Amino acid sequence: MKKTLFLVVLFAALGASSASAKPYVSGSIGLGLEGNAVFDGVDYKQDNSVVGNGAVGYNFKPVRVELGVGYQKHDYSDYPDYPGLSFLTVMANGYYDFDLGSEFSPYVTAGVGIADVNTTDNYVDQTVFAWKVGAGVGVKIASNVTIDLGYQYLKPEGLSSVIHEKVSWAGHNILVGIRYEL
């Protein structure tokens, strides 16, 4: 379902007139909310973390497509001496902006890509498929500058440890960012 939604948004954007496309760059920072990493059914509570993302893309109005890179690292609340999980993602993202005829523009987003997931001791060290969905609002503050406030759910799939424990993790991220159309 999520892959299908992303592909529909991507192909709709690619089918749009390239003459109306505007390139942009964006960056965001935010809070990765605490959650759990589950190793073979055992929960390990994780702390909040700082999340950072950057992207380059094209705005086809109302559809945007971009290539984004993100990073976050979560330490364990209950086991501060354990190395936390870090996530470096490279994602193809699609957005649909709802034009309200004002400077406010709500949006929905979906993305697919890869996540390089590891711990400092290499107990988990994998590159796996990842996907995300989200929503937010953009506020145009100048003709080519938009401030974004959004939520993203990030999920890497097929994680395991070096001793073949099944690892499950999902991220809930709240981000604020800026988008500059060139």
C-alpha positions as CSV (number, residue, x, y, z in Angstrom):
1,M,0.0,0.0,0.0
2,K,2.7,2.5,1.0
3,K,4.9,1.6,-2.0
4,T,1.9,2.0,-4.3
5,L,1.1,5.4,-2.9
6,F,4.7,6.5,-3.3
7,L,4.8,5.2,-6.9
8,V,1.5,7.0,-7.8
9,V,2.9,10.3,-6.5
10,L,6.3,9.8,-8.2
11,F,4.8,9.0,-11.6
12,A,2.3,11.8,-11.3
13,A,5.2,14.2,-10.7
14,L,7.2,12.8,-13.6
15,G,4.3,13.1,-15.9
16,A,3.7,16.7,-15.1
17,S,5.1,19.4,-17.3
18,S,8.9,19.8,-16.7
19,A,8.6,23.5,-17.7
20,S,6.7,24.2,-14.5
21,A,9.0,22.3,-12.3
22,K,11.1,24.3,-9.8
23,P,14.2,22.8,-8.2
24,Y,14.6,23.2,-4.5
25,V,16.9,22.4,-1.5
26,S,15.6,21.7,2.0
27,G,16.9,21.0,5.4
28,S,15.2,20.0,8.6
29,I,16.0,19.2,12.2
30,G,13.7,17.8,14.9
31,L,13.0,15.4,17.6
32,G,13.0,11.6,17.3
33,L,10.6,10.5,19.9
34,E,11.5,7.8,22.4
35,G,10.4,4.3,21.4
36,N,11.5,0.7,21.7
37,A,14.0,-1.5,19.9
38,V,12.8,-5.1,20.0
39,F,15.4,-7.9,19.9
40,D,13.7,-11.3,19.6
41,G,10.6,-10.1,21.5
42,V,12.5,-8.2,24.2
43,D,11.8,-4.5,24.4
44,Y,14.7,-2.0,25.0
45,K,13.4,1.5,25.7
46,Q,15.2,4.2,23.8
47,D,15.7,7.9,24.5
48,N,14.6,10.8,22.4
49,S,17.1,11.9,19.8
50,V,18.0,14.7,17.5
51,V,17.0,14.0,13.8
52,G,18.5,15.8,10.8
53,N,17.4,15.6,7.2
54,G,18.5,17.3,3.9
55,A,17.1,17.0,0.4
56,V,17.2,18.2,-3.2
57,G,14.1,18.0,-5.3
58,Y,11.6,19.4,-7.8
59,N,8.3,21.1,-7.2
60,F,5.8,20.3,-9.9
61,K,2.9,21.9,-8.0
62,P,1.0,20.3,-6.3
63,V,3.4,17.3,-6.4
64,R,7.0,17.4,-5.2
65,V,9.7,14.7,-5.6
66,E,13.0,14.6,-3.9
67,L,16.1,12.7,-2.8
68,G,16.7,13.0,0.9
69,V,19.3,12.0,3.4
70,G,18.7,11.7,7.1
71,Y,20.4,10.7,10.3
72,Q,19.3,9.9,13.9
73,K,20.7,7.9,16.8
74,H,18.8,6.6,19.8
75,D,20.5,5.4,23.1
76,Y,18.9,3.0,25.4
77,S,17.2,4.5,28.5
78,D,17.4,1.4,30.7
79,Y,20.9,0.3,29.5
80,P,23.1,3.5,29.1
81,D,26.2,1.4,28.6
82,Y,24.8,-0.4,25.5
83,P,25.6,1.2,22.2
84,G,22.5,2.8,20.7
85,L,21.1,2.3,17.3
86,S,21.9,4.8,14.6
87,F,20.1,5.3,11.3
88,L,21.5,6.9,8.1
89,T,18.8,6.9,5.5
90,V,18.7,7.7,1.7
91,M,15.1,8.0,0.5
92,A,13.2,8.9,-2.6
93,N,10.3,11.0,-1.3
94,G,7.0,12.2,-2.8
95,Y,4.8,15.0,-1.5
96,Y,1.4,16.2,-2.3
97,D,0.8,19.9,-1.3
98,F,-2.8,21.0,-0.8
99,D,-3.3,24.6,-2.1
100,L,-5.5,26.5,0.2
101,G,-5.0,29.8,-1.6
102,S,-3.0,31.2,1.2
103,E,0.6,31.0,2.6
104,F,-0.4,27.8,4.4
105,S,-0.1,24.5,2.5
106,P,-0.8,21.2,4.3
107,Y,0.9,18.2,2.7
108,V,1.2,14.4,2.9
109,T,4.4,12.5,2.1
110,A,5.6,9.0,1.5
111,G,9.1,7.7,0.7
112,V,11.1,4.5,0.1
113,G,14.8,3.9,0.2
114,I,17.5,2.4,2.3
115,A,18.6,2.7,6.0
116,D,22.1,1.9,7.1
117,V,21.5,0.8,10.7
118,N,24.2,0.0,13.2
119,T,25.6,0.2,16.7
120,T,29.1,1.3,17.6
121,D,30.1,-2.3,18.5
122,N,28.6,-3.6,15.2
123,Y,26.1,-5.9,17.0
124,V,23.7,-4.5,14.4
125,D,25.3,-3.5,11.1
126,Q,23.0,-3.7,8.1
127,T,21.7,-1.8,5.2
128,V,18.0,-2.6,4.7
129,F,14.9,-1.4,2.8
130,A,13.1,1.5,4.6
131,W,9.9,3.4,4.1
132,K,8.2,6.4,5.6
133,V,4.9,8.3,5.6
134,G,4.0,11.6,7.1
135,A,2.1,14.8,7.0
136,G,2.7,18.5,7.8
137,V,2.2,22.1,6.8
138,G,4.3,24.5,4.8
139,V,4.2,28.2,5.5
140,K,5.5,30.4,2.7
141,I,7.4,33.3,4.2
142,A,8.8,34.6,0.9
143,S,8.2,33.9,-2.8
144,N,10.8,31.2,-2.8
145,V,11.1,30.3,0.9
146,T,8.8,27.9,2.9
147,I,9.0,26.9,6.5
148,D,7.9,23.3,7.1
149,L,6.5,21.7,10.3
150,G,5.8,17.9,9.9
151,Y,5.6,14.4,11.3
152,Q,7.2,11.3,9.8
153,Y,6.9,7.7,10.6
154,L,10.1,5.8,9.6
155,K,10.3,2.0,9.4
156,P,13.4,0.0,8.4
157,E,12.5,-3.6,7.4
158,G,14.3,-6.9,7.9
159,L,16.7,-6.0,10.6
160,S,18.7,-8.6,12.6
161,S,21.7,-8.7,14.9
162,V,25.0,-10.5,14.3
163,I,23.6,-13.5,16.2
164,H,20.5,-13.5,14.0
165,E,18.1,-12.0,16.5
166,K,15.2,-10.4,14.7
167,V,15.3,-6.6,15.4
168,S,12.3,-4.4,15.1
169,W,12.3,-0.6,15.3
170,A,10.1,2.3,14.1
171,G,10.7,6.1,14.4
172,H,8.3,8.9,15.1
173,N,9.9,12.2,14.2
174,I,8.7,15.7,14.5
175,L,10.6,18.1,12.3
176,V,10.9,21.8,11.5
177,G,12.7,22.8,8.3
178,I,13.2,25.3,5.5
179,R,12.7,24.8,1.8
180,Y,14.4,27.2,-0.7
181,E,13.2,27.1,-4.4
182,L,16.0,28.0,-6.8
